[in-house]
Amino acid sequence: QGRATLKRGVEIVVEVTKLDQHMQGAALAITGEGRVDFQTAFGKTPSGVAMAARRHGVPVVVIGGGLADDAGGVFSHGIDGLESATPNAMDLDVAIQKSRQYLQDAGERVARLIAVGQRMARKSAAARTRKTAEKKKAAPRRAKGRAPARPKAKTRKP
């Protein structure tokens, strides 16, 4: 007879949606939660996305309807970035009514931060390339086919 096993809901969702397959080759995973707090790291959807993403080396950004004071605790559990969907404190009814626009705005803010990081990486790579070229240029050159000159051995007279 079969044995029943107890699984957390998020584990079932990850399995049923074949999230691991979707993570293969992904550059970034963006997920969401109504309110992000420290508990988000334990069994809520973003934690399942983070577990799957970590297995494939994919960074994870969570967009939350709101961010609790302890939301930063998720960073030590595989979540790399946080963004709030709501621009300020507001009634839940208003947040729900304007959710489409707020989520689009939050997505744009995340994309802009990624673009900033990419520009920084390109600038850093260009600086490294320049330094390498300058070092090569400054290095003493030797004639083709000739070995570098060896210093003459000093001999002592007895």
C-alpha positions as CSV (number, residue, x, y, z in Angstrom):
1,Q,0.0,0.0,0.0
2,G,1.0,3.6,-0.7
3,R,2.2,5.8,2.1
4,A,1.0,9.3,2.5
5,T,3.6,12.1,3.0
6,L,3.0,15.5,4.4
7,K,4.2,18.3,2.2
8,R,4.0,22.1,2.6
9,G,1.6,23.7,0.2
10,V,4.3,25.7,-1.5
11,E,6.2,22.4,-2.2
12,I,3.2,21.1,-4.0
13,V,2.8,24.3,-6.0
14,V,6.5,24.2,-7.1
15,E,6.1,20.5,-8.1
16,V,2.7,20.9,-10.0
17,T,3.8,24.0,-11.8
18,K,7.1,22.4,-12.8
19,L,8.9,25.5,-11.5
20,D,12.3,23.9,-11.6
21,Q,12.0,23.4,-15.3
22,H,11.0,27.0,-15.8
23,M,14.0,28.1,-13.8
24,Q,16.5,26.4,-16.2
25,G,18.2,29.1,-18.2
26,A,16.3,32.0,-16.4
27,A,18.2,35.1,-15.6
28,L,15.8,36.4,-12.9
29,A,12.7,35.3,-11.1
30,I,10.1,37.8,-9.9
31,T,7.4,36.7,-7.5
32,G,5.0,38.4,-5.3
33,E,3.2,38.4,-1.9
34,G,0.4,40.4,-0.4
35,R,2.6,41.6,2.5
36,V,6.2,40.6,2.8
37,D,7.5,40.0,6.3
38,F,10.0,37.7,7.9
39,Q,7.4,34.8,7.7
40,T,7.5,35.1,3.9
41,A,10.7,33.0,4.0
42,F,8.9,30.1,5.6
43,G,6.4,28.3,3.4
44,K,4.8,31.1,1.4
45,T,5.0,31.3,-2.3
46,P,8.2,33.5,-2.5
47,S,10.1,31.0,-0.4
48,G,9.2,28.2,-2.8
49,V,10.2,30.3,-5.8
50,A,13.5,31.1,-4.0
51,M,14.2,27.4,-3.3
52,A,13.7,26.5,-6.9
53,A,15.7,29.5,-8.1
54,R,18.6,28.7,-5.8
55,R,18.9,25.3,-7.3
56,H,19.6,26.9,-10.7
57,G,21.6,30.0,-9.5
58,V,18.8,32.4,-10.4
59,P,18.3,35.6,-8.4
60,V,14.9,36.3,-6.9
61,V,13.0,39.6,-6.5
62,V,9.8,39.8,-4.5
63,I,7.2,42.5,-5.1
64,G,5.0,42.8,-2.1
65,G,1.8,44.8,-1.7
66,G,3.4,46.1,1.4
67,L,6.7,45.5,3.3
68,A,6.7,44.9,7.0
69,D,9.5,46.3,9.2
70,D,11.1,42.9,9.4
71,A,10.9,42.1,5.6
72,G,14.6,42.4,5.3
73,G,14.9,39.1,7.1
74,V,14.1,37.3,3.9
75,F,17.5,38.2,2.4
76,S,19.1,35.4,4.3
77,H,16.7,32.9,2.9
78,G,17.4,33.1,-0.9
79,I,15.5,36.3,-1.7
80,D,17.8,38.8,-3.3
81,G,15.6,41.9,-3.7
82,L,12.4,43.5,-2.4
83,E,10.1,46.1,-3.9
84,S,6.8,47.4,-2.6
85,A,3.9,47.6,-5.0
86,T,2.2,50.4,-3.1
87,P,3.9,53.8,-3.1
88,N,2.7,54.7,0.4
89,A,0.5,53.6,3.2
90,M,-3.2,53.3,2.1
91,D,-6.4,51.5,2.7
92,L,-6.6,48.0,1.3
93,D,-9.6,48.9,-0.8
94,V,-7.6,51.6,-2.6
95,A,-4.6,49.3,-3.0
96,I,-6.7,46.6,-4.6
97,Q,-8.5,49.1,-6.8
98,K,-5.2,50.4,-8.2
99,S,-3.3,47.1,-8.0
100,R,-2.8,46.8,-11.8
101,Q,-1.1,50.2,-12.0
102,Y,0.9,49.7,-8.8
103,L,2.2,46.4,-9.9
104,Q,3.2,47.8,-13.3
105,D,5.0,50.7,-11.6
106,A,6.8,48.3,-9.2
107,G,7.9,46.1,-12.1
108,E,9.3,49.2,-13.9
109,R,11.2,50.2,-10.8
110,V,12.7,46.7,-10.6
111,A,13.6,46.8,-14.3
112,R,15.2,50.2,-13.9
113,L,17.4,49.0,-11.0
114,I,18.5,46.0,-13.1
115,A,19.4,48.4,-15.9
116,V,21.5,50.5,-13.4
117,G,23.3,47.3,-12.3
118,Q,24.0,46.4,-15.9
119,R,25.4,49.8,-16.7
120,M,27.6,49.6,-13.6
121,A,28.9,46.2,-14.7
122,R,29.7,47.4,-18.2
123,K,31.5,50.4,-16.8
124,S,33.5,48.2,-14.4
125,A,34.4,45.8,-17.2
126,A,35.5,48.6,-19.5
127,A,37.7,50.0,-16.7
128,R,39.3,46.6,-16.2
129,T,40.0,46.3,-19.9
130,R,41.6,49.7,-20.0
131,K,43.9,48.9,-17.0
132,T,44.9,45.6,-18.7
133,A,45.7,47.4,-21.9
134,E,47.7,50.1,-20.1
135,K,49.7,47.4,-18.2
136,K,50.5,45.7,-21.5
137,K,51.6,48.9,-23.1
138,A,53.8,49.8,-20.2
139,A,55.5,46.4,-20.0
140,P,59.0,46.3,-21.6
141,R,59.0,44.9,-25.1
142,R,61.5,42.5,-26.5
143,A,62.5,41.8,-30.0
144,K,60.7,38.9,-31.8
145,G,62.5,35.6,-31.6
146,R,65.0,36.8,-29.0
147,A,65.0,35.6,-25.4
148,P,65.3,38.3,-22.8
149,A,68.8,39.3,-22.0
150,R,70.2,37.6,-18.9
151,P,72.2,39.5,-16.4
152,K,75.9,38.6,-16.4
153,A,77.0,36.5,-13.5
154,K,79.4,38.2,-11.2
155,T,82.6,36.4,-10.6
156,R,84.8,36.8,-7.7
157,K,88.5,36.8,-7.8
158,P,90.2,34.8,-5.2
